[in-house]
Amino acid sequence: MSLILARELRGRDTTVDAVAPGPTATDRFLHGKDEETIARLAARPPLQRLGTPQDIAEVVAFLASPGPPGQRRGAPRRRRHRPNAGTAPAGSGRRCVTGHVVYASSPGGGGLARWSGLPTPGGPLLRLSTLAVALTSALALVTGTAATASAAPDRAPATVEPVAWTPCNPDPSKPDPKIYDCAVYPVPLDYAHPSGEKIGIAMMRRRAGNPAKRIGSLFLNPGGPGGSGYLWATTTRFEPRVTDSFDLIGFDPRGVARSNPLKCFTTDEEAAAVFDRAVGVPVTRDEISGTLAADKDYTDACARNAGELVKHMSTMNVVRDLDRMRQAVGDTGLTYAGFSYGTLIGATYANMYPDKVRALIVDGNVDPQLRLRNGLEYDRQRATGFELALGEYLRRCQAAGAPRCAFAGSDTRAKFDALRDHLRTAPVTLPDGSTVTLSTFTSQVANALYAQTRQAPLARSLQALHQVVNPQQTLGAAPSAEEAKLLATPAPAALREAPADTPYSSDDSYYAVNCQDKPFPPAPQLFPLVARAWELESPTFGRYQAFDAPPCATWPAPALTSERYTGPWNRRTATPVMVIGNTFDPATRYAFAQRMQQELGNAVLVTVDVVEHCAVGRSAALTTLVTSYLVDRTAPRPGQLLKPDADAFPA
């Protein structure tokens, strides 16, 4: 077991002092700020309570003020999609623990009863990450009073209409295999008015291979949020025993692709006019202000164009739709496999309808409790998950050595850090004229960590870029500069299958779901501060992750005022939920899988030792367990650690 994995399994939080490269990051943050002003803000009595909007506004405005303008220019974000997301105890006050600070709300309704980490006159310098987390938590507490409570499941109608299937061909460019059917199933737009306006959920079914042994339907969701699951009816991740026993059903959740896609723009040109002004990893003052302005224009467009659907995009409503579909296909209990964000759909279903679960697999898990209670802290932990996965990728690269891993060196980690830090100050122009920026670089590294099949090619691209930056260090045969071009292109948006014949060819379901599920402080000016704090502990992905969330600060239907399911998460299902977690999953860190297993009322965790996002179909040993679970409802033995079938750097 590696040291990184040992720390992860123990849930150890690394302190800023342990990971910061030195005082330079803090010095940059404090550049131009008067220490007497910092001390005054820290010492004033209202900070002990942070009880008024004026207190919040002054602190946020002061801390989020941009540093000196830099010279680096990043690449625009072409789309706002990332490549493929704690309950207070009962009592008069709430006590929450983060990786950096403990705070408690007072019974009298004030904000913070304790504020740690601030400097005092003549004392140590500001602990930046402590302050960011504390300020974030304070804002969440002050604004969180508007959050809706967990809603009870809606009472289903006595009967639902069956699905009206019609034969279809998933790929019209090929001969029809004549085993697929398609449908659009109507569900209520607003479950408070079930007889009112309807929206259509696009469904595809692959009929069970052996009708005589058919058990029922296996519903599939690939994640996102905003991922199209329609064509997942064609997946080959499962053994024949599964596909013989179940109809495989893929569907686009509400607002996604074919299911009444939620659209914030009317044309691609309108979208480009906004998205092209945003930078994926903004660093300079101009980049940050331009990105935040574009984010606000984006959410303004959503308020104008998205319609009533934007108010009804929470995972709770997706789960209500799923239960309608379960009944409509004639299943008395749900059999389901959800991946990534799809694990939240599964966990929510298990708790809203625990007596309707037949078998449920969740692979690449979110932490439901954290995600629905504190979006900012959830995203901070996502950033550290990407950082852990990157560290393990570089460690395995160095262990494999060249030529298996083209980027391997005597200190592969330092070699990578040098490239990233170079891009913080200036882009790199390749021989063909294309440009690698910090934004394109970061998005492609993140994208490669999702799948082992992308990791050896990433190593070749990194080595090619290293040679462009350090031509004097090139020795012997090595990747050509052409291979660095991958890093000059933003990673493609994941899982998008919007129909191409519409004027606006994408949809905006990613933010529609995230911003309605995950509560964020309604203060866009907070995020530059958050980015500075997060990049101290997550130098590659902290800023990248921090600037994913600002649209939620001004979203027209935010979590704090929306109906959503926030727990409980421990309702017991008759069959244990099968939880699958990869030791170095970048997007949904292993600790999330551990917490999912602990939070659910009846669940078992299976672990796969791999740097990759999700595991079903990547390990023969796991596939055997999945088949036995789905078909026979035999729960896996707890505590198993499995290996993937392939190596990222094969010999």
Buried (B, 14 or more C-beta within 10 A) or exposed (E): EBEBBEEBBEEEEBBBEEBBEEEEBBEEBBEEBEBEEBBEBBEEEBBBBBBEEEBBEBBBEBBBEBBEEBEBBBBBBBBBBBBBBBBBEEEEBBBBEBBBBEBBBBEEEBBBBEBEBBBEEEEEEBBBBBBBBBBBBBBBBBBBEEBBEBBEBBEBEEEBEEBEBEEBBBEEEEEEEEBBBBBBBBBBBBBEEBEEEEBBBBBBBBBBBEEEEBBBBBBBBBBBBBBBBBBBBBBEBBBEBBBBBBBBBBBBBBBBBBBBBBBBBBEBEBBBBBBEBBBBBBBBBBBBBBBBBBBBBBBBBBBEBBEEBBBBBBBBBBBBBBBBBBBBBEBEBBBBBBBBBBBBBBBBBBBBBBEBBBBBBBBBBBBBBBBBBBBBBBBBBBBBBBBBBBBBBBBBBBEBEBBBBBBBBEEBBEBBBBBBEBBBEEBBEBEEEBEBBBBBBBBBBBBBBBBBEBBBBBBBBBBBBBBBBEEEEEEEEBBEBEBBBBBBBBBEBBBBBBEEEBEBBBBBBBBBBBBBBBBBBBBBBBBBBBBBBBBBBBBBBBBBBBBBBBBBBBBBBBBBBBBBBBBEBBBBBEBBBBBBBBBBBBBBBBBBBBBBBBBBBBBBBBBBBBBBBBBBBBBEBBBBBBBBBBBEBBBBEEEBEBBBBEBBBEE
